Amino acid sequence: VVSVLIESGNLSAEPDQEMLARFPRDGGHNWLFVGQVAPHKAQHDLVMAFACYRELFDDQARLFLIGREMGSAYRSALVRLVHALDLDDWVVMPGSVSTNELVAYFELSDAFVCLSDHEGFCAPIVEAMSRGLSVVAFAAAAVPDTVGDAGVLIDSKEPEFVACVVHALFESPDLMVRIGDRAIARARQFARERSEEAFVGAMGRAIELLS
């Protein structure tokens, strides 16, 4: 098993300063998810959990959903859901963004929350971990293998449960620091150089078996 090659530019770029200024840190906690706007990424579950979190704990919280749409029907349904829950001012869906804007969204966020039903690897989780960002993720498909012990894995997407898990994390600064330290160490395991070396080794072994 070899991890995907993480684009190093996404890890080292400087944040877009205009984007940082657009969303001043005004006391609320910010959630982030990066991924195609598609049903299997389950942004609808994220919106429901986020709505519960705002209702129960933090009415100044924001949710950043970054990523290009994979067909317009799902995004349209997502926009209708956001509007029905009166979250138009609190759920930000900019579509595709530049690398510098993406880095700004990472810096603006307090947790990376992933409720995908399927991920083959989820490179944005590694990008989040490389910055010491706390990860809360639904333990589906490859996500547990990517996160390891460097985040909070959950086995339910029930909205109130997700909201309470994220809130408990924010209420435990020492735990967030420990998770952040583990996340940075975990991300180093997916450094491009290591992945390239592992890929070459795997291909070499495969060629030997076939020859």
C-alpha positions in Angstrom: 0.0 0.0 0.0 1.5 3.3 -1.1 -0.1 6.7 -0.4 -0.9 9.2 -3.1 1.7 11.9 -3.8 0.7 15.1 -1.8 1.4 18.3 -3.8 4.1 20.0 -1.7 3.0 23.4 -2.9 -0.3 23.1 -1.0 1.8 22.6 2.2 4.3 25.5 1.8 2.4 28.3 0.1 1.6 31.6 1.8 -2.0 32.4 2.7 -4.0 34.9 0.7 -4.1 38.0 2.9 -7.3 39.3 1.5 -9.0 36.1 2.3 -7.8 36.2 5.9 -9.1 39.8 6.2 -12.5 38.8 4.8 -13.2 36.5 7.7 -11.9 38.1 10.9 -11.7 35.8 13.9 -14.6 37.2 15.9 -15.0 34.6 18.6 -16.7 31.8 16.7 -15.1 28.5 15.8 -14.6 27.6 12.1 -15.2 24.2 10.5 -13.5 23.2 7.3 -13.9 20.5 4.7 -12.1 20.3 1.4 -13.4 18.0 -1.4 -15.5 17.8 -4.5 -19.1 18.9 -4.0 -20.5 15.4 -4.6 -23.0 13.1 -2.8 -20.4 10.6 -1.6 -18.5 13.5 0.1 -21.6 14.0 2.2 -21.5 17.8 2.6 -25.2 17.5 3.4 -24.3 15.6 6.6 -21.8 18.3 7.4 -24.3 21.0 7.0 -26.8 19.2 9.3 -24.1 18.6 12.0 -22.9 22.2 11.7 -26.5 23.5 12.1 -26.8 21.5 15.3 -23.4 22.8 16.6 -24.5 26.4 16.0 -27.9 25.8 17.7 -26.4 24.1 20.7 -23.0 25.7 21.2 -21.8 28.5 19.0 -24.0 30.8 17.0 -20.9 32.6 15.5 -19.4 29.5 14.0 -18.7 29.2 10.2 -18.4 26.3 7.9 -16.1 26.4 4.9 -16.9 23.9 2.2 -14.1 24.2 -0.4 -14.1 22.3 -3.7 -15.4 22.3 -7.2 -18.8 20.8 -8.0 -19.2 17.4 -9.6 -22.4 18.2 -11.4 -24.8 21.0 -10.5 -27.7 19.1 -9.1 -26.1 18.2 -5.7 -24.7 21.6 -5.2 -28.1 23.1 -5.9 -29.7 20.8 -3.3 -27.0 21.7 -0.9 -27.6 25.4 -1.4 -31.3 24.8 -0.8 -30.5 22.9 2.5 -28.3 25.8 3.7 -31.0 28.3 3.0 -33.7 26.2 4.6 -31.6 26.0 7.8 -31.0 29.8 7.7 -27.3 29.4 7.3 -26.7 31.5 4.2 -24.3 33.9 6.1 -22.5 31.1 7.9 -21.8 28.4 5.3 -19.2 29.5 2.7 -19.0 27.6 -0.6 -16.5 29.3 -2.9 -16.0 26.4 -5.3 -12.5 25.9 -6.6 -9.9 28.3 -5.0 -6.3 29.1 -5.6 -3.5 27.4 -3.6 -3.0 30.6 -1.6 -6.7 31.0 -0.9 -6.8 27.3 0.2 -4.0 27.9 2.7 -5.9 30.9 4.1 -9.0 28.7 4.7 -6.8 26.2 6.5 -5.4 29.0 8.7 -8.9 30.4 9.4 -10.2 27.1 10.6 -10.2 25.4 14.0 -11.1 21.8 12.8 -11.2 19.8 9.6 -14.4 17.8 9.7 -14.9 15.0 7.2 -18.1 13.0 7.0 -17.5 11.4 3.6 -19.1 8.0 2.9 -16.1 7.1 0.7 -12.5 8.4 0.4 -9.8 6.6 -1.4 -7.2 8.5 0.7 -8.3 12.1 1.3 -5.2 14.2 0.7 -6.8 17.3 2.3 -6.8 15.5 5.6 -3.0 15.2 5.3 -2.8 18.9 4.3 -4.8 19.8 7.4 -2.7 17.6 9.7 0.5 19.1 8.3 -0.7 22.4 9.8 -1.6 20.9 13.2 -5.3 21.3 12.5 -7.5 19.0 14.5 -9.3 16.4 12.4 -12.7 14.8 13.2 -13.6 12.2 10.6 -16.2 9.5 9.9 -14.3 6.2 10.0 -15.3 5.1 6.5 -13.2 3.5 3.7 -9.6 4.7 3.7 -10.0 7.5 6.2 -8.9 5.6 9.3 -5.7 4.5 7.5 -5.0 8.1 6.6 -5.8 9.6 10.0 -4.2 6.9 12.1 -4.0 8.1 15.7 -3.6 11.7 14.7 -7.3 12.7 14.8 -10.7 11.9 16.2 -12.4 9.0 14.3 -16.2 8.6 14.8 -18.6 5.8 13.9 -21.8 7.9 13.6 -22.9 10.8 11.5 -25.9 11.6 13.6 -25.9 15.4 13.6 -26.1 16.0 17.4 -23.4 13.5 18.0 -21.0 15.1 15.5 -21.8 18.5 17.0 -21.0 17.3 20.5 -17.8 15.7 19.5 -16.5 18.8 17.8 -17.6 20.9 20.8 -15.9 18.6 23.2 -12.7 19.0 21.2 -12.9 22.8 21.2 -13.5 22.7 25.0 -10.2 20.7 25.5 -7.3 23.0 24.5 -4.7 20.6 25.8 -6.2 17.7 23.8 -6.2 19.9 20.7 -2.5 20.6 21.2 -1.7 16.9 21.6 -3.8 16.0 18.5 -2.1 18.8 16.6 1.4 17.5 17.5 0.4 14.0 16.5 -1.1 15.4 13.3 2.1 17.1 12.2 4.1 13.9 12.9 1.6 11.8 11.0 1.6 14.2 8.0 5.4 13.8 7.8 4.9 10.1 7.1 3.1 11.1 3.8 5.9 13.5 2.7 6.3 13.4 -1.1 9.8 12.1 -0.9 8.8 9.1 1.3 5.8 8.4 -0.9 7.9 8.5 -4.1 10.5 6.1 -2.5 7.7 3.7 -1.4 6.1 3.8 -4.9 9.4 3.0 -6.6 10.0 0.2 -4.2 6.5 -1.2 -4.8 6.8 -1.0 -8.5 10.3 -2.7 -8.3 8.8 -5.6 -6.3 5.9 -6.0 -8.7 8.3 -6.1 -11.7 10.4 -8.8 -10.0 7.2 -10.9 -9.4 6.2 -10.5 -13.0 9.6 -11.2 -14.6 
